Amino acid sequence: MQLDNLQFLRLLQLADSALPIGATAHSFGLETLTVEEHLETAQLETLLREYMRETGRLEATFCRLAHRLATQYYEDEVSLSASWSKLNAQLDAYKTARESRNASTTLGRRLLQLVASLTEQAVLSIVLQQTKKQSGACHYCAVFGLTGAILGIDEHTTVLAYLHQSLMSLTSTCQRLLPLGQSQASAILWRLKPILLEVATISEELALHPENIAVCTPLLDLGSMRHPYLMTRLFIS
């Protein structure tokens, strides 16, 4: 399938960490790990690799499922609204740390509002109204998947774009928390590209069998839970 170059460029813009939705304000527990000296620069590449294999895999799977919702229920407002609420409620249950869960839904709502204002797509307006009406969850990865479908970007490319921006954002966060130079950060990102392909492939299998989804991130979850009690904080989460 040949990509629509214009829509692909728009997806790249939405995947940029500089997008005005507040992504740079969240560390998802990484700030606590550095403050409590559980994470040093030498350990960062290993942590990011395992983060993508656990949290990245989970979110990539729900990114795929959201992409499929938009395709399946494009003209069925009732089914789309019900399925969207159910999908986000399921992801809520996997995100046990309140701070990280709230960060994900905050970024999701902001991305949804931004894309709805830019594209004026009816599907996005329906989902936005549903979210406001029921005050339900609206996770970032799910909104990204939905957006990719609306833009006409294929599912796999959308997932890879999501994983790439997630890894870029986490690395940028660590540059503010650790003695990590730009060249060193770029080298880590370069070496971890194959992991993104691996995770995207695994998420494709999990999306066919959602009952097999599992995630285990106790250290990050504890870091997120303890984050509100730090004496000083650079990040919201």
N, C-alpha and C positions, 0 to 999 in steps of 0.2 A: 504493500500500500504506500503510495507516494504522499509525503507530507505536504500540506498546504503551507507554503513558506511564510505567508503573512500570519496565519494562526500560530505557527510554531514560534515565530518571533514574539508574539503576544504571550505565549506560554513562558518563554524565557524571561520576559519582563516580570511575570507573576512569580517566577521562581527565584528572583533576585532578592538577596537578603536586605537590600535597601528599600524594598517595597514598604510603603508607610502603613504597616499594620502592627508594628511594635515587636517584631521578632527579636530584635537585638536586646530587648529588655529581659529576656528569659534565658536561664542557664539550665533548667530542668534538673536541678540537683547538683550540677557540676561545681557550682560555687562552694557548696558545703564540703564537697570532697577535697577541694584544694585547700580551703581554710583549715580543715581538720587533718590535713596532710595525708590523706588517703590517695591523692593523685599528684604525681610529679610529671614533668615534661617527658621523661624517658618512658613513662608508662602510657602516654597518651595514645599512641597509635594502636596499641593493644586494646585499650578501653574503647576507642572509636570503632574498631573492628567488631568487637563483641556487642557494642551498642547497636550497630546496624544489623547484626545477626539476630538480635532479640527485639528491641523496640522498633528498629527499622523494618524488620520482617512483619511485625504486627501491623504497623501503620501502612506499609505497602499493600498488605492484604486488604485492609479496609479502604484504601485508596482505589484499589481495583473494584471492590464491591460497589463503591459509590459511583464509579465510572459506569458500571453495568446498570445501575438503577436509572441513570439518566437516559441510557439507550433503551432500556426495556419499557420504561413508563413515561416516555417523552410527552405523550398526549393524554396521559391518564393522571389527572391532578390528585384524585383521591388516593390511588395506589401509591403514587410517588410520595405523597406526604406521609402516609402510614409507614411505608418502607424506610423512608429517610429517618423518621423518629426511632424506629426499631434498630436500625443500623448503628446510630450514634449512641443509643442506650447500651447496646452490646459493647461498644468500644469503651464506654464509661466504666463498665464492670471490669475491664482488663487493666485500667489505669487506677491502681489502688492508692497512689499518693495524690492527695487533694491538690497540692500546689501545681504539680505537672498536669493533672487533669484539667484544672481551671485554666492553665496557660494554653493548653491545646484548644479548649473551647473558645477562649477569648480570641486567639489568633484566627480560629475558624470563622467566628462571627464577623470579625473585621475584614477578612478576605472575602467572605460572601457579600458583605455590604459593598465593598470596593468593586468587585467584579460585576455585581448586579447593576451598579451605577455606570459602569463602562460599557457593558454589552447590551443592556436592556432586553435580556432574554427572559421569556415568560417562565421558563423552568426555574431559573434562579430566583425570580420574584416569588414564585409559589413556595419554594423552600425557605426563603427569608421570612415570609409571612407566617409559615408554619412554625418556624423557630421562635419568632416573637410571640405568637399566639399562645404557645404551650410552654414557653420559657425552657425549652429543651436543650439538650446538648447539641453542639454543632462543631465537630472536631475538624481541625486544620487539614489533616490528611484526607478526610472524607470530602471536604469542600474542594480541595485540590483535584481529587479524582473526578468529581462532578463537573468542575470547570473544564478539565481536559476533554471530557466528553462533549460538553457544550461547544467547545472550540473546534471540535471535529478531529482532535488528536487521538491517535489510537491508544488503546489501554496500556500497552507495554511502554511506549514512549512516555506517556504521562507518569507512570510509576517510576521510571528511571529519572525523570526530571524532578519528581518529588524527593527521591532518595538523594539525589545530587545536592539539591538545595538544603536538605536536612543536614547532610554531612558538612557542607560549606558553613552553615550557620553555627554548628557545634564547634567547628575548628576556629571560627572567628571569635566565638565566646571564650575559648581557651587561650587565645592570643591576648585577651584582656586579663586573664586570671593567672597565666603562667609565663615564664620567660621563654616564649616561643616566637622566633623570628619569622618573617614572611617567607623566606626561602625554605626554612624548615617546615613550615605549615604547608607550603606548596608541594614539597616532596611527600609529605604524609598523604595529602589528598590524591596525588598521582598514584601512589602505591596502593591505595585503597579502592581505586576504580573497579578492579575485578570483583571486589566484595559486593559492590552495588549490583553488578550483573548477577552474581550468585543469589543475592537476596531477592531480586526481582523475579528470578526464575522460581524460587521456592514459594514466593507469594502467589504465583500463578497456580501452583498446585493446591495451596491452602485455600484459595478463593473457591475452588471446586468442592472442597470439603471443610467448611468453616468449623465444623465440630472438632477438628484436629488442631485448631489454633491454641497455642500455649505461649506464655512468656514468663521469664524468670529474671528479674532485675532487682534483687534485694538491696544491693549497695546503693544503687541510684534512687530507689524508692525511699530508703532511709535518709539519704542525703536531701531529698526533696522535702520529706516530712520535718526534718530538723532545720531546714533553711529559715523559717520565720524567727528562729531563736538565735540567729547569729547576731553578734554585737553590731557589726557594720555589714552592709550589703551593697553590692554594685547592681544586682539583678533583682527582679521581682520574684522570680522563682528559681 
